[in-house]
Amino acid sequence: MALAARLWRFLPLAHGTVRKPWLLTGVAGSWGRCCTWRLRGSEVMGNLGAFKRSLLFSALSYLGFEAYQVFSQAAVVHAIAKVFRVEEILEQADYLYESGETEKLYQLLTQYKESEDAELLWRLARASRDIAQLSGTSEEEKKLLVYEALEYAKRALEKNERSFAAHKWYAICISDVGDYEGIKAKIANAYIIKEHFEKAIELNPKDATSIHLMGIWCYTFAEMPWYQRRIAKMLFATPPSSTYEEALGYFHRAEQGKTYLKLHNKKLAAFWLMKAKDYPAHTEEDKQIQTEAAQLLTGFSDQK
């Protein structure tokens, strides 16, 4: 408004005055000039409101454009800072995970539970699940954490459907929830779990964990007791199924060794069980797998 007012003061007829000496001149030429001037002035005066509005709009448009540029530059700077901040958090989170600092990792990531970053959310799902697996976690807390982990994994998948890790952890968390929802829900979820593990492998064929977990899925349904198979057939026209041979296409850790034992290939079983026993343990679950692999190796040695 100040800019418009300043511009207006420099224009003719700014204050609505008429130069009377021009009007009193008796010279024809002067009268003609006066008439010409009066006509032009009347044209301007007749559209004075529109003219002022036009001028004001132009001034405001210019100021608005300047403001837009300022805000746009600020938004870019903020976005870049946000990206660097997220990367910093992810690096810290990965360090804590590799160090086996489960509780510190969970405390770090829960500060950002409202984030919309898929990479951060799936890590939070993993951390919630790892806390649930700790021996000091009560059954009630474990259940809450399991459902919490599923919610984080679901949000991660919604934010980025091309994230293989989001698919992987969504499948894992659905599997965990099945422990609280009965055999029917567990079997129904099996199709979803397989679908997301397969999608994770499709998006990242080199991710050994997804391949390993797909092997566990196959092994689980190859190992399914007869009564569960009967229940599955009653509930579903085509219940999930698999074979030990199919599981062999996926396994890379302890369950891989179990599968070779089932197929009576002792040499390969010993090889994979040894790998599982020596695999770095980051979580309580990893430690349980190591213990199980060591026990299987002990039993395997006794059979020689």
DRENDO-1510 file (C-alpha; in Angstrom, 1 decimal, always signed):
<recs>
REC; n; res; u; v; w
REC; 1; MET; +0.0; +0.0; +0.0 .
REC; 2; ALA; +2.8; +2.4; +0.8 .
REC; 3; LEU; +4.4; +1.7; -2.6 .
REC; 4; ALA; +1.1; +2.4; -4.4 .
REC; 5; ALA; +0.6; +5.7; -2.6 .
REC; 6; ARG; +4.1; +6.9; -3.4 .
REC; 7; LEU; +3.6; +6.1; -7.1 .
REC; 8; TRP; +0.2; +7.8; -7.1 .
REC; 9; ARG; +1.6; +11.1; -5.9 .
REC; 10; PHE; +3.8; +11.5; -9.0 .
REC; 11; LEU; +0.9; +11.2; -11.4 .
REC; 12; PRO; -1.1; +14.2; -12.9 .
REC; 13; LEU; -4.4; +14.9; -11.1 .
REC; 14; ALA; -3.1; +13.2; -8.1 .
REC; 15; HIS; -5.0; +15.5; -5.9 .
REC; 16; GLY; -8.0; +16.2; -8.2 .
REC; 17; THR; -6.9; +19.8; -9.0 .
REC; 18; VAL; -7.3; +21.7; -12.4 .
REC; 19; ARG; -4.8; +24.2; -13.6 .
REC; 20; LYS; -7.1; +27.3; -13.8 .
REC; 21; PRO; -4.7; +29.6; -15.6 .
REC; 22; TRP; -5.0; +27.3; -18.6 .
REC; 23; LEU; -8.8; +27.8; -18.5 .
REC; 24; LEU; -8.6; +31.7; -18.4 .
REC; 25; THR; -6.4; +32.0; -21.4 .
REC; 26; GLY; -8.2; +33.7; -24.3 .
REC; 27; VAL; -5.9; +32.6; -27.0 .
REC; 28; ALA; -7.5; +30.1; -29.3 .
REC; 29; GLY; -4.5; +27.9; -29.4 .
REC; 30; SER; -4.3; +28.0; -25.7 .
REC; 31; TRP; -8.0; +27.2; -25.4 .
REC; 32; GLY; -7.5; +24.3; -27.8 .
REC; 33; ARG; -4.8; +23.0; -25.6 .
REC; 34; CYS; -6.9; +23.5; -22.6 .
REC; 35; CYS; -9.8; +21.7; -24.1 .
REC; 36; THR; -7.5; +18.8; -25.1 .
REC; 37; TRP; -6.1; +18.7; -21.6 .
REC; 38; ARG; -9.5; +18.8; -20.0 .
REC; 39; LEU; -10.8; +16.0; -22.1 .
REC; 40; ARG; -7.8; +13.8; -21.2 .
REC; 41; GLY; -8.2; +14.8; -17.6 .
REC; 42; SER; -11.9; +14.0; -17.6 .
REC; 43; GLU; -11.1; +10.6; -19.1 .
REC; 44; VAL; -8.7; +9.9; -16.4 .
REC; 45; MET; -11.0; +11.3; -13.7 .
REC; 46; GLY; -13.9; +9.3; -15.0 .
REC; 47; ASN; -12.0; +6.1; -14.5 .
REC; 48; LEU; -10.1; +7.2; -11.4 .
REC; 49; GLY; -11.3; +4.3; -9.2 .
REC; 50; ALA; -10.4; +1.7; -11.8 .
REC; 51; PHE; -7.0; +3.3; -12.5 .
REC; 52; LYS; -6.1; +3.3; -8.8 .
REC; 53; ARG; -7.2; -0.3; -8.4 .
REC; 54; SER; -5.1; -1.3; -11.5 .
REC; 55; LEU; -2.1; +0.4; -10.1 .
REC; 56; LEU; -2.6; -1.1; -6.7 .
REC; 57; PHE; -3.0; -4.6; -8.2 .
REC; 58; SER; +0.2; -4.2; -10.1 .
REC; 59; ALA; +2.1; -3.1; -7.0 .
REC; 60; LEU; +0.7; -5.9; -5.0 .
REC; 61; SER; +1.4; -8.4; -7.7 .
REC; 62; TYR; +5.1; -7.3; -7.8 .
REC; 63; LEU; +5.3; -7.6; -4.0 .
REC; 64; GLY; +3.5; -10.9; -4.1 .
REC; 65; PHE; +6.0; -12.3; -6.6 .
REC; 66; GLU; +8.9; -11.1; -4.5 .
REC; 67; ALA; +7.4; -12.7; -1.4 .
REC; 68; TYR; +6.8; -15.9; -3.4 .
REC; 69; GLN; +10.5; -16.0; -4.4 .
REC; 70; VAL; +11.6; -15.5; -0.8 .
REC; 71; PHE; +9.2; -18.2; +0.5 .
REC; 72; SER; +10.2; -20.6; -2.3 .
REC; 73; GLN; +13.9; -20.3; -1.5 .
REC; 74; ALA; +13.1; -20.8; +2.2 .
REC; 75; ALA; +11.1; -23.9; +1.4 .
REC; 76; VAL; +14.0; -25.3; -0.6 .
REC; 77; VAL; +16.5; -24.7; +2.1 .
REC; 78; HIS; +14.1; -26.3; +4.7 .
REC; 79; ALA; +13.6; -29.3; +2.5 .
REC; 80; ILE; +17.3; -29.8; +2.0 .
REC; 81; ALA; +17.9; -29.5; +5.7 .
REC; 82; LYS; +15.1; -32.0; +6.4 .
REC; 83; VAL; +16.7; -34.5; +4.0 .
REC; 84; PHE; +20.1; -34.2; +5.7 .
REC; 85; ARG; +18.5; -34.5; +9.1 .
REC; 86; VAL; +16.7; -37.7; +8.2 .
REC; 87; GLU; +19.9; -39.1; +6.7 .
REC; 88; GLU; +21.7; -38.3; +9.9 .
REC; 89; ILE; +19.0; -40.1; +12.0 .
REC; 90; LEU; +19.2; -43.2; +9.7 .
REC; 91; GLU; +23.0; -43.4; +10.0 .
REC; 92; GLN; +22.7; -43.2; +13.8 .
REC; 93; ALA; +19.9; -45.8; +13.8 .
REC; 94; ASP; +21.9; -48.2; +11.7 .
REC; 95; TYR; +25.0; -47.8; +13.9 .
REC; 96; LEU; +22.9; -48.6; +17.0 .
REC; 97; TYR; +21.3; -51.7; +15.3 .
REC; 98; GLU; +24.7; -53.1; +14.2 .
REC; 99; SER; +25.9; -52.5; +17.8 .
REC; 100; GLY; +23.0; -54.5; +19.2 .
REC; 101; GLU; +21.8; -51.4; +21.2 .
REC; 102; THR; +18.1; -52.4; +20.9 .
REC; 103; GLU; +16.7; -50.1; +23.6 .
REC; 104; LYS; +18.7; -47.1; +22.6 .
REC; 105; LEU; +17.6; -47.6; +19.0 .
REC; 106; TYR; +14.0; -47.8; +20.0 .
REC; 107; GLN; +14.3; -44.6; +22.1 .
REC; 108; LEU; +15.9; -42.8; +19.2 .
REC; 109; LEU; +13.4; -43.7; +16.6 .
REC; 110; THR; +10.2; -43.3; +18.7 .
REC; 111; GLN; +11.0; -39.5; +18.8 .
REC; 112; TYR; +10.2; -39.5; +15.1 .
REC; 113; LYS; +7.2; -41.8; +15.1 .
REC; 114; GLU; +5.1; -39.2; +13.3 .
REC; 115; SER; +7.5; -39.1; +10.4 .
REC; 116; GLU; +6.4; -39.7; +6.9 .
REC; 117; ASP; +9.7; -41.1; +5.8 .
REC; 118; ALA; +9.4; -44.8; +4.8 .
REC; 119; GLU; +13.0; -45.6; +5.6 .
REC; 120; LEU; +12.6; -44.3; +9.1 .
REC; 121; LEU; +9.3; -46.0; +9.7 .
REC; 122; TRP; +10.3; -49.5; +8.7 .
REC; 123; ARG; +13.3; -49.2; +11.0 .
REC; 124; LEU; +11.0; -48.2; +13.8 .
REC; 125; ALA; +8.8; -51.2; +13.0 .
REC; 126; ARG; +11.9; -53.4; +13.3 .
REC; 127; ALA; +13.0; -51.7; +16.5 .
REC; 128; SER; +9.5; -52.2; +18.1 .
REC; 129; ARG; +9.6; -55.8; +17.2 .
REC; 130; ASP; +13.1; -56.3; +18.6 .
REC; 131; ILE; +12.0; -54.7; +21.9 .
REC; 132; ALA; +9.1; -57.1; +22.0 .
REC; 133; GLN; +11.6; -60.0; +21.6 .
REC; 134; LEU; +13.6; -59.0; +24.7 .
REC; 135; SER; +13.5; -61.4; +27.6 .
REC; 136; GLY; +12.6; -58.6; +30.0 .
REC; 137; THR; +9.5; -57.6; +28.1 .
REC; 138; SER; +6.2; -58.6; +29.7 .
REC; 139; GLU; +3.6; -60.5; +27.6 .
REC; 140; GLU; +1.3; -57.5; +27.8 .
REC; 141; GLU; +4.0; -55.1; +26.6 .
REC; 142; LYS; +5.1; -57.6; +23.9 .
REC; 143; LYS; +1.5; -57.7; +22.5 .
REC; 144; LEU; +1.3; -53.9; +22.4 .
REC; 145; LEU; +4.7; -53.7; +20.7 .
REC; 146; VAL; +3.8; -56.3; +18.1 .
REC; 147; TYR; +0.8; -54.4; +17.0 .
REC; 148; GLU; +2.7; -51.1; +17.2 .
REC; 149; ALA; +5.4; -52.5; +14.9 .
REC; 150; LEU; +2.7; -53.6; +12.4 .
REC; 151; GLU; +1.3; -50.1; +12.3 .
REC; 152; TYR; +4.7; -48.6; +11.6 .
REC; 153; ALA; +5.4; -51.1; +8.9 .
REC; 154; LYS; +2.0; -50.5; +7.3 .
REC; 155; ARG; +2.7; -46.7; +7.2 .
REC; 156; ALA; +6.1; -47.3; +5.7 .
REC; 157; LEU; +4.5; -49.3; +2.9 .
REC; 158; GLU; +1.9; -46.6; +2.3 .
REC; 159; LYS; +4.7; -44.0; +2.0 .
REC; 160; ASN; +6.8; -46.0; -0.4 .
REC; 161; GLU; +5.5; -49.2; -2.1 .
REC; 162; ARG; +8.9; -49.5; -3.9 .
REC; 163; SER; +10.7; -50.1; -0.6 .
REC; 164; PHE; +11.7; -53.7; -0.4 .
REC; 165; ALA; +12.4; -53.3; +3.4 .
REC; 166; ALA; +8.9; -52.0; +3.9 .
REC; 167; HIS; +7.4; -55.1; +2.3 .
REC; 168; LYS; +9.7; -57.4; +4.2 .
REC; 169; TRP; +8.9; -55.9; +7.6 .
REC; 170; TYR; +5.2; -55.6; +6.9 .
REC; 171; ALA; +5.2; -59.4; +6.2 .
REC; 172; ILE; +7.2; -60.1; +9.4 .
REC; 173; CYS; +4.9; -58.0; +11.5 .
REC; 174; ILE; +1.8; -59.6; +10.1 .
REC; 175; SER; +3.3; -63.0; +10.9 .
REC; 176; ASP; +3.9; -61.8; +14.5 .
REC; 177; VAL; +0.3; -60.5; +14.9 .
REC; 178; GLY; -1.0; -63.9; +13.8 .
REC; 179; ASP; +0.2; -65.4; +17.1 .
REC; 180; TYR; -2.6; -63.4; +18.9 .
REC; 181; GLU; -5.4; -63.9; +16.4 .
REC; 182; GLY; -5.9; -67.6; +16.1 .
REC; 183; ILE; -5.2; -70.3; +13.5 .
REC; 184; LYS; -7.8; -69.0; +11.0 .
REC; 185; ALA; -6.2; -65.6; +10.8 .
REC; 186; LYS; -2.8; -67.0; +10.8 .
REC; 187; ILE; -3.5; -69.2; +7.8 .
REC; 188; ALA; -5.3; -66.3; +6.0 .
REC; 189; ASN; -2.3; -64.0; +6.7 .
REC; 190; ALA; +0.0; -66.6; +5.2 .
REC; 191; TYR; -1.0; -65.6; +1.7 .
REC; 192; ILE; -0.3; -61.9; +2.4 .
REC; 193; ILE; +3.0; -62.8; +4.1 .
REC; 194; LYS; +4.2; -64.8; +1.0 .
REC; 195; GLU; +3.1; -62.0; -1.3 .
REC; 196; HIS; +5.1; -59.3; +0.5 .
REC; 197; PHE; +8.2; -61.5; +0.9 .
REC; 198; GLU; +8.1; -62.2; -2.9 .
REC; 199; LYS; +7.7; -58.5; -3.6 .
REC; 200; ALA; +10.6; -57.7; -1.4 .
REC; 201; ILE; +12.8; -60.3; -3.3 .
REC; 202; GLU; +11.6; -58.9; -6.6 .
REC; 203; LEU; +12.6; -55.3; -5.6 .
REC; 204; ASN; +15.9; -56.5; -4.2 .
REC; 205; PRO; +17.0; -59.9; -5.3 .
REC; 206; LYS; +20.2; -59.6; -3.3 .
REC; 207; ASP; +18.6; -59.2; +0.1 .
REC; 208; ALA; +19.5; -62.4; +1.8 .
REC; 209; THR; +17.1; -61.8; +4.7 .
REC; 210; SER; +14.0; -61.7; +2.5 .
REC; 211; ILE; +15.2; -64.9; +0.7 .
REC; 212; HIS; +15.9; -66.5; +4.1 .
REC; 213; LEU; +12.4; -65.6; +5.4 .
REC; 214; MET; +10.7; -66.9; +2.3 .
REC; 215; GLY; +12.6; -70.1; +3.0 .
REC; 216; ILE; +11.1; -70.1; +6.5 .
REC; 217; TRP; +7.7; -69.7; +5.0 .
REC; 218; CYS; +8.2; -72.6; +2.7 .
REC; 219; TYR; +9.7; -74.7; +5.5 .
REC; 220; THR; +6.8; -73.9; +7.9 .
REC; 221; PHE; +4.1; -75.1; +5.5 .
REC; 222; ALA; +6.2; -78.1; +4.4 .
REC; 223; GLU; +6.4; -79.0; +8.2 .
REC; 224; MET; +2.7; -78.2; +8.9 .
REC; 225; PRO; +1.1; -81.0; +11.1 .
REC; 226; TRP; -1.7; -83.0; +9.6 .
REC; 227; TYR; -4.4; -81.5; +11.9 .
REC; 228; GLN; -3.5; -78.0; +10.8 .
REC; 229; ARG; -3.6; -79.1; +7.2 .
REC; 230; ARG; -7.1; -80.5; +7.8 .
REC; 231; ILE; -8.2; -77.2; +9.4 .
REC; 232; ALA; -6.7; -75.2; +6.5 .
REC; 233; LYS; -8.6; -77.3; +4.0 .
REC; 234; MET; -11.8; -76.7; +5.9 .
REC; 235; LEU; -11.3; -73.0; +5.9 .
REC; 236; PHE; -9.8; -72.4; +2.5 .
REC; 237; ALA; -10.4; -74.1; -0.9 .
REC; 238; THR; -6.6; -73.9; -1.6 .
REC; 239; PRO; -4.7; -73.7; +1.6 .
REC; 240; PRO; -1.0; -72.5; +1.5 .
REC; 241; SER; +1.4; -75.3; +1.0 .
REC; 242; SER; +5.1; -75.9; +0.2 .
REC; 243; THR; +7.8; -78.6; +0.2 .
REC; 244; TYR; +11.3; -79.0; +1.7 .
REC; 245; GLU; +12.7; -78.9; -1.8 .
REC; 246; GLU; +11.1; -75.5; -2.4 .
REC; 247; ALA; +12.5; -74.2; +0.9 .
REC; 248; LEU; +16.0; -75.2; -0.2 .
REC; 249; GLY; +15.7; -72.5; -2.9 .
REC; 250; TYR; +15.6; -69.8; -0.3 .
REC; 251; PHE; +17.3; -70.9; +2.9 .
REC; 252; HIS; +20.6; -69.3; +4.0 .
REC; 253; ARG; +20.6; -69.6; +7.8 .
REC; 254; ALA; +19.6; -72.1; +10.6 .
REC; 255; GLU; +16.4; -73.3; +9.0 .
REC; 256; GLN; +18.4; -74.1; +5.9 .
REC; 257; GLY; +20.4; -76.6; +8.0 .
REC; 258; LYS; +17.1; -78.0; +9.3 .
REC; 259; THR; +15.9; -78.6; +5.8 .
REC; 260; TYR; +19.0; -80.5; +4.8 .
REC; 261; LEU; +18.6; -82.7; +7.9 .
REC; 262; LYS; +15.0; -83.5; +6.8 .
REC; 263; LEU; +16.4; -84.4; +3.4 .
REC; 264; HIS; +19.1; -86.5; +5.0 .
REC; 265; ASN; +22.0; -84.5; +3.4 .
REC; 266; LYS; +24.2; -84.4; +6.5 .
REC; 267; LYS; +27.2; -82.7; +4.8 .
REC; 268; LEU; +25.2; -79.7; +3.6 .
REC; 269; ALA; +23.2; -79.6; +6.9 .
REC; 270; ALA; +26.4; -79.3; +8.9 .
REC; 271; PHE; +27.7; -76.6; +6.6 .
REC; 272; TRP; +24.7; -74.3; +6.9 .
REC; 273; LEU; +24.2; -74.9; +10.6 .
REC; 274; MET; +27.8; -73.9; +11.2 .
REC; 275; LYS; +27.2; -70.7; +9.2 .
REC; 276; ALA; +24.1; -70.0; +11.3 .
REC; 277; LYS; +26.0; -70.6; +14.5 .
REC; 278; ASP; +28.7; -68.1; +13.5 .
REC; 279; TYR; +26.4; -65.5; +12.1 .
REC; 280; PRO; +26.7; -62.1; +14.0 .
REC; 281; ALA; +23.8; -61.7; +16.4 .
REC; 282; HIS; +22.2; -58.3; +16.5 .
REC; 283; THR; +18.9; -59.2; +18.3 .
REC; 284; GLU; +17.5; -61.6; +20.9 .
REC; 285; GLU; +16.0; -63.6; +18.0 .
REC; 286; ASP; +19.4; -63.9; +16.3 .
REC; 287; LYS; +20.8; -65.3; +19.6 .
REC; 288; GLN; +18.0; -67.8; +19.8 .
REC; 289; ILE; +18.8; -69.0; +16.2 .
REC; 290; GLN; +22.5; -69.3; +17.1 .
REC; 291; THR; +21.6; -71.4; +20.2 .
REC; 292; GLU; +19.2; -73.6; +18.1 .
REC; 293; ALA; +21.9; -74.1; +15.4 .
REC; 294; ALA; +24.5; -75.1; +18.1 .
REC; 295; GLN; +22.0; -77.6; +19.6 .
REC; 296; LEU; +21.3; -79.1; +16.2 .
REC; 297; LEU; +25.0; -79.4; +15.5 .
REC; 298; THR; +25.6; -81.1; +18.8 .
REC; 299; GLY; +22.8; -83.6; +18.1 .
REC; 300; PHE; +24.1; -84.0; +14.6 .
REC; 301; SER; +27.6; -84.8; +15.9 .
REC; 302; ASP; +26.1; -87.4; +18.4 .
REC; 303; GLN; +24.5; -89.3; +15.4 .
REC; 304; LYS; +27.9; -89.8; +13.7 .
</recs>
